[in-house]
């Protein structure tokens, strides 16, 4: 199968005219008010104003920061040749020598500007560009965007044939820059490189990229196509989910090969539907050899009656659940629930299901279904239902308490036993048994969440419980940000700013823009300001302003914008 993403990434530049952020450096020279005003104009997208502010400055002749501002403004205005002349670069052959004549701490910014201007003036000598970017990375200072340089360096190395160095840069960008808008580029390169040998690692990276709401449509398409390619052979249901979700999300943008992956996944899950989808593909996608082979197999399957094994039916039902087609999933699962524990487990997770009836099926006591049925019974908030749940868990309790070999994890059994306990004393005792296991799994983390909520309801100190939960929960879990915020709020109230910042300044606060994560970042911004770190506080506040949806509470938006204004004025005053 031909993959558009396999060549598209090699020719797509990070973008050479978007130069917005400024990094601080201990070795930075004190800049004049004119230079500071020009930098602010560049950051605000006012390159013409920035050029006007420094055009007649004496610093132009002495290779001061004014000349770099002038070069940056010209690059931002789409005049890369003029940018190069400002830097003293005649062409790629003279670039390295010209940048070497710039003195620290300005040499790093000059190298970055020179590399970006050369990228905008083809033909591009990627060996020279990567050398300039290495200089910029090695000489950080005002105006050097290290993460952007790393992304461009990775791209230039790969295009210059320096694959090992490019891969190292990609891995560093992905691992060391969790908040960078360029991090995605590193992740895409790493995932592509490891997909064949370590598909699970590639799947994890690409799934992480998909939850980033700030990525571009093109990066989203690249990630989705790569993920579908990884999933198609081993998890056709997940492939179908990714393809359909991203096709819907990219409705106003090109969808690349996603319709092809959708059709091929359907052919594996439901041959008759797959046939219809493949025959509806546009000609360029339908010409793929994989389509012809899949059509042949699907036609043979339909001719034989289209029978599917339970595992395929359950996989299709799981995909339908993910895509919001609950009725279709239920119709597939109900005939299997009495004989297939996996079908019962998935059925028990659907809304509107009679959990009491499911608990009476012979498969309900199976190790593969019991926890799902117990969860459904617990969610009914009914004493009789929770009594049923305790009865289902009872055969597994002895092994859990004895820490003996058991088909179910002891922590899962004790967690749900605590949730379904009839009395508060029993609930606390079972939770104590859970914590005594000293596990670092999800059940233990959620047990600490439950403990934190109980302590808060009782008016007691819950900071330790929420801190334990925050430390154990995966960053992407819905409760991760909530636990971090609740613990940090108590620590800050007690004067422990460092402890609060440690809890909040991590992936749980930054991996998404839902309400809990926004609360985390707002509290983090306040802590950073109180600790005397206005640079970090401004960055955090700006991320909040960018994440607030257009129709959000005007008072809240005004409050965030007021914080940004106050912090910027304080920095100017310093």
C-alpha positions as CSV (number, residue, x, y, z in Angstrom):
1,X,0.0,0.0,0.0
2,X,1.3,3.4,-0.9
3,X,1.4,5.9,2.0
4,X,1.2,9.6,1.4
5,X,2.6,10.3,4.8
6,X,5.8,8.4,4.1
7,X,7.1,11.1,1.7
8,X,5.0,14.1,2.7
9,X,6.8,14.7,6.0
10,X,10.2,15.0,4.2
11,X,9.2,17.9,2.1
12,X,7.0,19.9,4.5
13,X,8.9,22.6,6.4
14,X,8.1,23.5,10.0
15,X,7.3,27.0,8.7
16,X,9.9,29.7,8.3
17,X,8.0,32.9,8.8
18,X,6.3,32.2,12.2
19,X,8.8,33.6,14.7
20,X,6.8,34.6,17.8
21,X,8.4,33.6,21.1
22,X,11.6,34.7,22.8
23,X,13.7,32.8,25.2
24,X,15.6,34.3,28.1
25,X,19.3,33.7,28.6
26,X,21.6,34.5,31.5
27,X,24.1,35.9,29.0
28,X,21.7,38.2,27.3
29,X,22.8,41.8,26.8
30,X,20.6,44.6,28.2
31,X,18.5,45.9,25.3
32,X,17.5,49.4,24.6
33,X,13.8,50.5,24.8
34,X,13.7,50.7,21.0
35,X,14.8,47.1,20.6
36,X,12.4,45.9,23.3
37,X,9.6,47.7,21.5
38,X,10.6,46.2,18.2
39,X,10.6,42.7,19.7
40,X,7.2,43.3,21.1
41,X,6.0,44.4,17.7
42,X,7.3,41.2,16.1
43,X,5.6,39.1,18.8
44,X,2.4,40.9,18.0
45,X,2.7,40.2,14.3
46,X,3.6,43.8,13.4
47,X,6.8,43.2,11.4
48,X,6.4,46.5,9.5
49,X,6.4,48.5,12.7
50,X,9.4,46.5,14.0
51,X,11.3,47.3,10.9
52,X,10.5,51.0,11.2
53,X,11.6,51.1,14.8
54,X,15.1,49.9,14.1
55,X,15.7,51.0,10.5
56,X,17.8,54.1,11.4
57,X,19.4,52.8,14.6
58,X,23.2,53.0,15.1
59,X,23.2,49.4,16.1
60,X,22.6,48.4,12.5
61,X,26.1,49.3,11.5
62,X,27.7,47.7,14.6
63,X,25.9,44.3,14.3
64,X,23.9,44.9,17.4
65,X,20.5,43.4,18.3
66,X,18.9,46.1,16.1
67,X,20.3,44.4,13.0
68,X,18.9,41.0,14.1
69,X,15.5,42.7,14.6
70,X,15.7,44.1,11.1
71,X,16.6,40.7,9.7
72,X,13.7,39.0,11.6
73,X,11.2,41.6,10.4
74,X,12.3,41.1,6.8
75,X,12.0,37.3,7.2
76,X,8.5,37.7,8.7
77,X,7.5,39.9,5.8
78,X,8.4,37.2,3.3
79,X,11.7,38.8,2.2
80,X,14.3,36.0,3.0
81,X,16.9,37.3,0.6
82,X,17.0,40.7,2.4
83,X,17.1,38.9,5.7
84,X,20.2,37.0,4.5
85,X,21.9,40.2,3.3
86,X,21.2,41.8,6.7
87,X,23.1,38.9,8.3
88,X,26.0,39.2,5.9
89,X,25.2,36.0,4.1
90,X,25.6,36.0,0.3
91,X,24.6,32.4,-0.3
92,X,24.6,29.0,1.4
93,X,28.4,28.6,0.7
94,X,29.2,31.7,2.8
95,X,26.6,31.2,5.5
96,X,28.7,29.4,8.1
97,X,31.6,31.9,7.8
98,X,29.2,34.9,8.0
99,X,27.5,33.6,11.1
100,X,30.9,32.9,12.7
101,X,31.6,36.6,12.6
102,X,28.6,37.3,15.0
103,X,29.6,37.5,18.6
104,X,27.8,35.9,21.6
105,X,25.2,36.3,22.8
106,X,23.8,37.3,19.4
107,X,25.3,34.5,17.3
108,X,22.6,32.0,18.2
109,X,19.8,34.2,17.0
110,X,21.7,35.1,13.9
111,X,22.2,31.4,13.1
112,X,18.5,30.6,13.6
113,X,17.5,33.5,11.3
114,X,20.0,32.5,8.7
115,X,18.9,28.9,8.7
116,X,15.2,29.9,8.3
117,X,16.0,32.4,5.5
118,X,18.0,29.7,3.6
119,X,15.0,27.3,4.0
120,X,12.9,29.9,2.3
121,X,15.2,30.4,-0.7
122,X,15.4,27.1,-2.7
123,X,17.4,25.1,-3.6
124,X,18.1,24.4,0.0
125,X,21.4,23.0,1.2
126,X,20.2,21.0,4.2
127,X,23.8,20.2,5.3
128,X,24.5,24.0,5.8
129,X,21.0,24.6,7.3
130,X,21.5,21.8,9.9
131,X,25.0,23.2,10.8
132,X,23.5,26.7,11.4
133,X,20.7,25.2,13.5
134,X,23.2,23.3,15.6
135,X,25.0,26.6,16.2
136,X,21.7,28.2,17.3
137,X,21.0,25.3,19.6
138,X,24.5,25.5,21.1
139,X,24.3,29.3,21.7
140,X,20.9,30.0,23.3
141,X,20.0,33.6,23.9
142,X,17.3,36.2,23.4
143,X,15.5,35.4,20.2
144,X,16.5,31.7,20.0
145,X,13.7,29.3,20.0
146,X,15.5,26.1,21.0
147,X,12.5,23.8,20.4
148,X,11.8,25.3,16.9
149,X,15.5,25.0,16.1
150,X,15.4,21.4,17.2
151,X,12.4,20.6,14.9
152,X,14.1,22.3,11.9
153,X,17.4,20.6,12.7
154,X,15.7,17.2,12.8
155,X,14.0,17.9,9.4
156,X,17.2,19.1,7.8
157,X,19.3,16.2,9.1
158,X,16.8,13.7,7.7
159,X,16.7,15.5,4.3
160,X,20.5,15.6,4.3
161,X,20.8,11.9,4.9
162,X,21.9,12.2,8.5
163,X,19.2,9.8,9.7
164,X,20.7,8.8,13.0
165,X,21.3,12.4,14.1
166,X,17.8,13.4,12.9
167,X,16.3,10.6,14.9
168,X,18.1,11.6,18.0
169,X,16.9,15.2,17.6
170,X,13.3,13.9,17.1
171,X,13.5,11.8,20.2
172,X,14.8,14.7,22.2
173,X,12.1,17.0,20.9
174,X,9.4,14.5,21.8
175,X,10.8,13.6,25.3
176,X,12.2,16.8,26.5
177,X,9.8,19.4,25.3
178,X,6.3,18.3,26.6
179,X,4.8,21.8,26.1
180,X,6.3,22.7,22.8
181,X,4.1,23.3,19.8
182,X,6.8,21.6,17.7
183,X,6.9,18.4,19.8
184,X,4.4,16.7,17.6
185,X,6.9,16.8,14.7
186,X,9.4,14.8,16.8
187,X,6.7,12.3,17.8
188,X,5.7,11.7,14.2
189,X,9.3,11.0,13.2
190,X,9.9,8.6,16.2
191,X,6.6,6.8,15.7
192,X,7.3,6.2,12.0
193,X,10.8,4.9,12.8
194,X,9.7,2.4,15.4
195,X,6.3,1.3,14.0
196,X,7.5,-2.0,12.5
197,X,9.7,-3.2,15.4
198,X,7.6,-1.7,18.3
199,X,4.1,-1.0,17.1
200,X,2.8,-0.6,20.7
201,X,5.3,2.3,21.3
202,X,4.3,3.9,18.0
203,X,0.6,3.5,18.9
204,X,1.2,5.2,22.3
205,X,3.0,8.1,20.7
206,X,0.4,8.6,18.0
207,X,-2.5,8.3,20.4
208,X,-0.9,11.0,22.6
209,X,-0.6,13.3,19.5
210,X,-4.2,12.8,18.7
211,X,-5.4,14.2,22.0
212,X,-3.4,17.4,21.4
213,X,-6.1,20.0,20.5
214,X,-3.6,22.5,19.3
215,X,-2.0,20.5,16.5
216,X,-2.5,21.6,12.8
217,X,-4.8,19.8,10.5
218,X,-1.8,18.5,8.5
219,X,-0.1,17.0,11.6
220,X,-3.4,15.5,12.7
221,X,-3.8,13.8,9.3
222,X,-0.2,12.5,9.4
223,X,-0.7,11.1,12.9
224,X,-4.1,9.5,12.0
225,X,-2.7,7.9,8.8
226,X,0.3,6.5,10.7
227,X,-1.9,5.2,13.5
228,X,-4.3,3.5,11.1
229,X,-1.4,1.9,9.3
230,X,-0.2,0.5,12.7
231,X,-3.6,-0.7,13.8
232,X,-5.1,-2.1,10.6
233,X,-3.4,-5.5,10.8
234,X,-3.8,-6.1,14.5
235,X,-6.7,-4.0,15.7
236,X,-9.1,-3.4,12.9
237,X,-11.8,-2.0,15.2
238,X,-9.5,0.7,16.6
239,X,-8.4,1.5,13.0
240,X,-12.0,2.0,12.1
241,X,-12.6,4.3,15.1
242,X,-9.5,6.5,14.3
243,X,-10.4,6.7,10.6
244,X,-14.0,7.7,11.2
245,X,-13.3,10.1,14.0
246,X,-10.6,11.9,12.1
247,X,-12.5,12.1,8.9
248,X,-15.3,13.9,10.8
249,X,-12.8,16.1,12.6
250,X,-11.1,17.1,9.3
251,X,-14.3,17.7,7.5
252,X,-13.1,21.1,6.2
253,X,-9.6,19.8,5.3
254,X,-8.1,17.1,3.2
255,X,-8.6,13.6,4.6
256,X,-5.8,11.8,2.7
257,X,-5.9,8.1,2.9
258,X,-8.3,7.8,5.9
259,X,-11.2,6.7,3.7
260,X,-9.0,3.9,2.4
261,X,-8.2,2.8,5.9
262,X,-11.8,3.0,6.9
263,X,-12.8,0.7,4.0
264,X,-10.1,-1.8,4.7
265,X,-11.0,-2.0,8.4
266,X,-14.6,-2.5,7.6
267,X,-13.7,-5.3,5.2
268,X,-12.1,-7.1,8.1
269,X,-14.9,-6.5,10.5
270,X,-18.0,-6.8,8.3
271,X,-17.2,-7.9,4.7
272,X,-20.5,-6.7,3.2
273,X,-20.0,-3.2,4.5
274,X,-16.4,-3.2,3.6
275,X,-17.3,-4.1,0.0
276,X,-19.6,-1.2,-0.3
277,X,-17.1,1.2,1.2
278,X,-14.3,0.0,-1.1
279,X,-16.4,0.3,-4.2
280,X,-17.2,3.9,-3.1
281,X,-13.6,5.0,-2.8
282,X,-12.3,7.7,-5.2
283,X,-10.3,6.3,-8.1
284,X,-6.8,7.2,-6.7
285,X,-7.5,5.3,-3.5
286,X,-9.4,2.4,-5.2
287,X,-6.3,1.8,-7.4
288,X,-4.3,0.7,-4.4
289,X,-3.4,-3.0,-4.7
290,X,-4.5,-3.6,-1.1
291,X,-8.0,-2.7,-2.1
292,X,-8.2,-5.2,-4.9
293,X,-7.0,-8.0,-2.6
294,X,-9.4,-7.0,0.1
295,X,-12.3,-6.9,-2.4
296,X,-11.4,-10.5,-3.5
297,X,-11.4,-11.7,0.1
298,X,-14.6,-9.9,1.0
299,X,-16.5,-11.2,-2.0
300,X,-15.5,-14.7,-1.1
301,X,-16.6,-14.2,2.5
302,X,-20.0,-12.8,1.5
303,X,-20.5,-15.7,-1.0
304,X,-19.9,-18.1,1.9
305,X,-22.6,-16.4,4.0
306,X,-20.5,-13.8,5.7
307,X,-20.3,-15.7,9.0
308,X,-18.0,-14.1,11.6
309,X,-16.6,-15.5,14.8
310,X,-17.5,-14.0,18.2
311,X,-14.2,-12.2,18.5
312,X,-14.7,-10.2,15.3
313,X,-18.3,-9.4,16.3
314,X,-17.2,-8.1,19.7
315,X,-14.4,-6.1,18.1
316,X,-16.9,-4.4,15.7
317,X,-19.3,-3.8,18.6
318,X,-16.5,-2.1,20.6
319,X,-15.8,0.2,17.6
320,X,-19.5,1.0,17.4
321,X,-19.4,2.0,21.1
322,X,-16.4,4.3,20.6
323,X,-18.2,5.9,17.6
324,X,-21.4,6.5,19.6
325,X,-23.5,3.8,17.8
326,X,-24.7,2.2,21.1
327,X,-27.9,0.7,19.6
328,X,-25.9,-1.1,16.9
329,X,-23.4,-2.4,19.5
330,X,-26.1,-3.6,21.7
331,X,-27.7,-5.5,18.9
332,X,-24.4,-7.3,18.2
333,X,-23.7,-8.1,21.8
334,X,-27.0,-9.3,23.3
335,X,-27.1,-12.6,21.4
336,X,-23.5,-13.4,22.6
337,X,-23.8,-12.2,26.3
338,X,-24.9,-15.6,27.7
339,X,-22.0,-17.5,26.2
340,X,-19.2,-15.0,25.7
341,X,-17.9,-13.2,28.8
342,X,-16.1,-10.5,26.7
343,X,-19.5,-9.7,25.1
344,X,-21.2,-9.4,28.5
345,X,-18.4,-7.2,29.8
346,X,-18.8,-4.7,26.9
347,X,-22.6,-4.9,27.1
348,X,-22.5,-4.1,30.8
349,X,-20.7,-0.8,30.0
350,X,-23.5,0.5,27.8
351,X,-26.1,3.0,29.0
352,X,-29.7,1.8,29.5
353,X,-28.7,-1.8,30.3
354,X,-30.5,-3.7,33.0
355,X,-27.5,-4.7,35.1
356,X,-29.6,-6.9,37.4
357,X,-30.6,-9.1,34.5
358,X,-27.0,-9.3,33.3
359,X,-25.9,-10.4,36.8
360,X,-28.0,-13.5,36.4
361,X,-26.4,-14.7,33.2
362,X,-24.0,-17.7,33.6
363,X,-21.1,-15.6,32.2
364,X,-21.5,-12.9,34.9
365,X,-19.3,-14.9,37.3
366,X,-16.5,-15.2,34.7
367,X,-13.2,-13.5,35.5
368,X,-13.5,-11.8,32.1
369,X,-16.9,-10.2,32.9
370,X,-17.4,-10.0,36.7
371,X,-15.8,-6.6,37.2
372,X,-17.7,-5.0,34.4
373,X,-21.0,-6.3,35.8
374,X,-20.1,-5.2,39.3
375,X,-19.3,-1.7,38.0
376,X,-22.7,-1.6,36.3
377,X,-24.5,-2.8,39.5
378,X,-22.6,-0.2,41.6
379,X,-23.6,2.6,39.3
380,X,-27.3,1.9,39.9
381,X,-26.8,3.3,43.5
382,X,-29.3,0.7,44.7
383,X,-28.8,-1.4,47.9
384,X,-30.1,-4.6,46.2
385,X,-27.8,-4.1,43.2
386,X,-24.8,-3.5,45.4
387,X,-25.7,-6.7,47.3
388,X,-25.6,-8.5,44.0
389,X,-22.2,-7.0,43.3
390,X,-20.8,-8.2,46.6
391,X,-22.1,-11.7,45.9
392,X,-20.4,-11.8,42.5
393,X,-17.1,-10.6,44.1
394,X,-17.3,-13.0,47.0
395,X,-15.6,-16.0,45.3
396,X,-12.6,-13.8,44.4
397,X,-12.2,-12.1,47.8
398,X,-10.3,-14.9,49.6
399,X,-7.5,-15.0,46.9
400,X,-7.3,-11.2,47.0
401,X,-6.9,-11.1,50.8
402,X,-4.4,-14.0,50.8
403,X,-2.5,-12.3,48.0
404,X,-2.6,-15.7,46.3
405,X,-2.5,-16.4,42.6
406,X,-5.8,-15.2,41.3
407,X,-7.4,-14.7,37.9
408,X,-8.2,-11.1,38.9
409,X,-5.8,-8.5,40.3
410,X,-6.3,-8.3,44.0
411,X,-6.3,-4.5,43.9
412,X,-9.3,-4.5,41.4
413,X,-11.2,-6.9,43.6
414,X,-10.6,-4.9,46.8
415,X,-11.3,-1.5,45.1
416,X,-14.7,-2.7,43.9
417,X,-15.5,-4.5,47.1
418,X,-14.8,-1.2,49.0
419,X,-17.1,0.8,46.6
420,X,-19.9,-1.8,47.0
421,X,-19.5,-2.1,50.8
422,X,-22.7,-1.7,52.7
423,X,-21.3,0.3,55.7
424,X,-18.8,3.1,55.9
425,X,-16.6,1.1,58.3
426,X,-16.5,-1.8,55.9
427,X,-15.6,0.6,53.1
428,X,-12.7,2.1,55.1
429,X,-11.5,-1.4,56.1
430,X,-11.5,-2.7,52.6
431,X,-9.8,0.4,51.3
432,X,-7.1,-0.1,54.0
433,X,-6.5,-3.6,52.7
434,X,-6.2,-2.2,49.2
435,X,-3.6,0.4,50.2
436,X,-1.7,-2.3,52.2
437,X,-1.0,-4.1,48.9
438,X,1.3,-1.1,48.0
439,X,0.5,-1.3,44.3
440,X,0.9,1.5,41.8
441,X,-2.0,0.6,39.6
442,X,-5.1,2.4,38.6
443,X,-7.4,0.7,41.1
444,X,-5.1,1.9,44.0
445,X,-5.1,5.4,42.5
446,X,-8.8,5.5,42.2
447,X,-9.0,4.2,45.8
448,X,-7.1,7.2,46.9
449,X,-9.5,9.4,45.0
450,X,-12.4,7.8,46.9
451,X,-10.6,8.3,50.1
452,X,-9.9,12.0,49.3
453,X,-13.6,12.6,48.6
454,X,-14.7,10.8,51.8
455,X,-12.2,12.9,53.9
456,X,-13.4,16.1,52.3
457,X,-17.1,15.3,53.0
458,X,-16.1,14.6,56.6
459,X,-14.3,18.0,56.8
460,X,-10.9,16.3,57.3
461,X,-7.5,17.0,55.7
462,X,-7.4,15.1,52.3
463,X,-4.2,16.5,50.9
464,X,-2.2,13.3,51.4
465,X,-4.9,11.2,49.7
466,X,-5.2,13.5,46.7
467,X,-1.4,13.7,46.5
468,X,-1.1,9.9,46.4
469,X,-3.8,9.8,43.7
470,X,-2.1,12.4,41.6
471,X,1.2,10.6,41.8
472,X,-0.4,7.3,40.6
473,X,-2.9,8.3,38.0
474,X,-1.9,8.3,34.3
475,X,-1.6,11.9,33.1
476,X,-4.5,11.3,30.5
477,X,-6.9,9.9,33.1
478,X,-10.0,12.1,33.7
479,X,-9.2,12.3,37.5
480,X,-5.5,13.1,37.1
481,X,-5.9,16.9,36.8
482,X,-8.7,17.0,39.4
483,X,-6.5,15.1,42.0
484,X,-3.5,17.3,41.3
485,X,-5.6,20.5,41.7
486,X,-7.3,19.4,44.9
487,X,-4.0,18.5,46.5
488,X,-2.2,21.6,45.3
489,X,-5.0,23.9,46.4
490,X,-4.6,22.6,50.0
491,X,-0.8,22.9,49.9
492,X,-0.9,26.4,48.6
493,X,-3.4,27.4,51.3
494,X,-0.9,26.0,53.8
495,X,1.9,28.1,52.2
496,X,3.6,25.2,50.5
497,X,4.1,26.8,47.0
498,X,6.9,24.5,46.0
499,X,4.8,21.4,46.7
500,X,1.8,22.8,44.8
501,X,3.9,23.7,41.8
502,X,5.4,20.2,41.8
503,X,2.0,18.7,41.6
504,X,0.7,21.1,38.9
505,X,3.7,21.6,36.6
506,X,3.4,18.3,34.7
507,X,1.5,16.5,32.0
508,X,-1.7,16.2,34.0
509,X,-2.1,20.0,33.8
510,X,-1.1,20.4,30.1
511,X,-2.4,17.3,28.3
512,X,-5.6,18.9,27.1
513,X,-7.9,21.9,27.7
514,X,-10.8,20.5,29.7
515,X,-12.1,22.3,32.8
516,X,-10.0,20.5,35.3
517,X,-6.7,21.1,33.4
518,X,-7.5,24.8,33.0
519,X,-8.1,25.1,36.7
520,X,-4.7,23.4,37.2
521,X,-3.0,25.9,34.9
522,X,-4.6,28.9,36.5
523,X,-3.5,27.9,40.0
524,X,0.0,27.1,38.6
525,X,0.1,30.6,37.1
526,X,-0.7,32.1,40.5
527,X,2.0,30.0,42.1
528,X,4.6,30.9,39.5
529,X,3.8,34.6,40.0
530,X,4.1,34.3,43.8
531,X,7.4,32.5,43.5
532,X,8.8,35.3,41.4
533,X,8.9,33.5,38.1
534,X,7.0,35.9,35.7
535,X,8.4,34.3,32.5
536,X,6.7,31.0,33.4
537,X,3.6,32.7,34.7
538,X,3.1,34.6,31.5
539,X,3.6,31.5,29.4
540,X,1.1,29.6,31.5
541,X,-1.4,32.5,31.4
542,X,-1.1,32.8,27.7
543,X,-1.8,29.1,27.3
544,X,-5.0,29.6,29.3
545,X,-6.1,32.5,27.1
546,X,-5.5,30.5,24.0
547,X,-7.4,27.5,25.4
548,X,-10.6,29.3,26.4
549,X,-13.3,28.6,23.9
550,X,-14.8,31.6,22.0
551,X,-18.1,31.5,23.9
552,X,-16.5,31.1,27.4
553,X,-17.4,33.2,30.4
554,X,-16.4,36.8,29.6
555,X,-15.5,37.4,33.3
556,X,-13.2,34.5,33.3
557,X,-11.5,35.6,30.0
558,X,-11.2,39.1,31.4
559,X,-9.5,37.8,34.5
560,X,-7.0,35.8,32.5
561,X,-6.2,38.7,30.2
562,X,-5.8,40.9,33.3
563,X,-3.3,38.5,34.7
564,X,-1.3,38.5,31.5
565,X,-1.3,42.3,31.3
566,X,-0.2,42.7,34.9
567,X,2.6,40.2,34.5
568,X,3.9,41.8,31.3
569,X,3.8,45.3,32.9
570,X,5.8,43.9,35.9
571,X,8.4,42.4,33.5
572,X,8.8,45.7,31.7
573,X,9.1,47.5,35.1
574,X,12.0,45.1,36.0
